[in-house]
Amino acid sequence: CYETARKHGKEIIVMEPVKGGTLARLPEQAEHLLKDYAPERSPASWAIRFAASLDGVLTVLSGMSNFEQLRDNMSYMKAFTPLKESEKMVLQKVVSAIHNAISIPCTGCNYCTVGCPQHIRIPEYFSLYNAEKRAPSKMISLQREYSNYTKNAGKASDCIACGQCERQCPQHIEIIRHLKDVAAIFESK
């Protein structure tokens, strides 16, 4: 999307630079990399500054849910400076740490669940799956949580592969494939 717009000389308006808050709550290793470089900066500030530093960006729209987030955003956007090369190198390491810690990059927006004929709680199941990948020792409690979710909703294995969810996903996640992974972990006895 970005590349196509730039190819045609269009200015960019960035929405959800923090991916629905996902980039504000980073895996420990990723957060440590950022804090080691700049202890005073929030993870969200890095995400927003990254987006604002891209060539051709006109504005960055960041959702905020409290005054503290507003204050944080203003602190680094008031006198904005693009990312330096050293900061870009830190972010490359952070991206690797995130990819190693998060198996399914779901932001929990719930667009995929609207209209799901099987009433599958996709974001919740993906969150449990990611938690299990980060901390396999918690599998028993995660299994219990999955079981509680499925009392009033469809199981991952109930997916009929209609594709409705994938058409709605702004992250372009292969939801059908990942639901099979969820079922394999949480529904096998």
C-alpha positions in Angstrom: 0.0 0.0 0.0 2.7 2.5 1.1 5.0 1.6 -1.8 2.1 1.9 -4.4 1.0 5.3 -3.0 4.6 6.6 -3.1 5.1 5.3 -6.6 2.3 7.5 -7.7 3.6 10.5 -5.8 0.7 10.5 -3.2 1.1 11.7 0.3 0.5 9.2 3.1 -1.9 9.3 6.1 -0.9 6.6 8.6 -3.7 5.1 10.7 -3.0 2.8 13.7 0.8 3.2 13.9 0.7 1.3 17.2 -1.4 -1.5 15.7 -4.3 -1.2 18.0 -2.0 -0.9 21.0 -0.1 -4.1 20.2 3.2 -2.2 19.7 2.7 -0.5 23.1 2.8 -3.9 24.8 5.9 -5.5 23.5 7.6 -8.8 24.5 10.1 -8.3 27.2 13.2 -8.7 25.0 11.9 -6.1 22.5 11.0 -3.6 25.3 14.5 -4.0 26.9 16.1 -3.1 23.6 14.2 0.1 23.4 14.7 1.0 27.1 18.4 0.3 26.8 18.7 2.9 24.0 16.3 5.5 25.4 14.8 4.7 28.9 12.5 7.7 28.8 10.7 6.8 25.6 7.5 4.7 25.5 7.2 1.8 23.0 4.3 3.7 21.4 6.6 6.7 20.8 8.9 4.5 18.7 6.1 3.1 16.6 4.6 6.6 15.9 8.0 8.2 15.2 8.8 5.3 12.8 5.6 5.9 10.8 6.1 9.7 10.9 9.7 9.3 9.6 8.7 7.5 6.4 9.1 9.5 3.2 5.9 11.2 2.1 4.0 10.9 5.4 1.6 13.9 5.7 0.1 12.9 9.1 0.0 10.1 11.6 -3.4 9.3 13.3 -2.8 7.6 16.7 -5.7 6.5 18.8 -5.5 7.4 22.4 -7.6 6.2 25.3 -6.4 8.4 28.1 -4.7 11.7 28.9 -1.4 10.0 29.7 -1.2 8.6 26.1 -2.1 12.1 24.7 0.7 13.7 26.8 3.1 11.0 25.6 2.2 11.5 22.0 2.6 15.3 22.3 6.0 15.0 24.0 7.7 13.6 20.9 5.5 14.9 18.1 5.4 18.6 19.2 9.0 19.1 18.0 9.2 16.0 15.8 12.6 14.7 14.7 12.8 11.7 12.2 14.5 8.5 13.4 18.3 8.5 13.3 20.2 5.6 11.7 21.2 4.3 15.1 17.5 4.3 16.1 16.5 2.4 12.9 19.1 -0.2 13.7 17.6 -0.7 17.2 14.2 -1.0 15.6 15.5 -3.8 13.3 16.5 -5.7 16.4 13.1 -5.0 18.0 11.3 -6.4 14.9 13.3 -9.6 15.2 12.5 -9.9 18.9 8.8 -9.4 18.2 8.7 -11.9 15.4 10.5 -14.5 17.6 8.0 -13.9 20.5 4.7 -13.5 18.6 3.5 -16.3 16.4 0.3 -14.7 15.1 0.3 -10.9 14.7 -3.3 -10.3 15.7 -4.2 -6.9 17.1 -7.5 -8.0 18.6 -9.6 -5.6 16.5 -12.4 -8.2 16.2 -13.3 -7.3 12.6 -12.9 -11.0 11.8 -15.5 -12.1 14.3 -18.4 -9.9 12.9 -20.4 -12.3 10.8 -18.5 -15.4 11.6 -21.1 -18.2 11.1 -19.5 -20.3 13.8 -19.1 -17.5 16.4 -15.4 -18.3 16.9 -13.6 -15.9 19.2 -10.6 -15.6 16.9 -8.6 -12.8 18.6 -9.0 -14.4 22.1 -7.8 -17.8 20.7 -4.9 -16.2 18.9 -3.9 -14.4 22.1 -3.9 -17.7 24.0 -1.9 -19.3 21.2 0.7 -16.6 21.4 0.8 -16.8 25.2 1.4 -20.6 24.9 4.3 -20.0 22.5 5.9 -17.4 24.8 5.4 -19.5 28.0 4.6 -23.2 27.4 4.7 -23.8 31.1 1.4 -22.0 31.4 -0.3 -24.4 29.1 -2.7 -25.9 31.8 -4.1 -22.5 32.7 -4.3 -21.5 29.1 -6.1 -24.7 28.3 -8.6 -23.9 31.0 -9.2 -20.4 29.6 -9.7 -21.9 26.1 -12.2 -24.3 27.5 -14.1 -21.4 29.2 -14.2 -19.4 26.0 -15.6 -22.4 24.0 -18.5 -22.9 26.4 -20.4 -20.0 24.8 -18.6 -19.7 21.4 -17.3 -21.9 18.6 -14.1 -23.8 18.9 -11.2 -23.2 16.6 -11.9 -26.6 14.9 -15.5 -25.5 14.2 -14.1 -23.2 11.4 -15.8 -24.0 8.1 -13.1 -22.1 6.0 -15.7 -19.7 4.6 -13.0 -17.0 4.4 -15.3 -14.2 5.8 -12.8 -13.5 8.6 -9.7 -13.3 6.3 -11.5 -10.8 4.0 -12.1 -8.5 7.1 -8.7 -8.8 8.7 -6.7 -5.5 8.3 -3.5 -7.4 9.2 -4.0 -9.9 6.4 -3.6 -12.8 8.7 -4.1 -16.4 7.4 -6.8 -16.9 10.0 -8.1 -20.3 8.7 -4.6 -21.8 8.8 -3.9 -20.4 12.3 -7.2 -21.7 13.7 -6.0 -25.2 12.7 -2.9 -24.5 14.8 -4.9 -23.3 17.7 -7.1 -26.4 17.5 -4.1 -28.7 17.4 -2.7 -27.2 20.6 -5.9 -26.6 22.7 -8.2 -29.3 21.5 -5.9 -32.3 21.4 -6.3 -34.6 24.4 
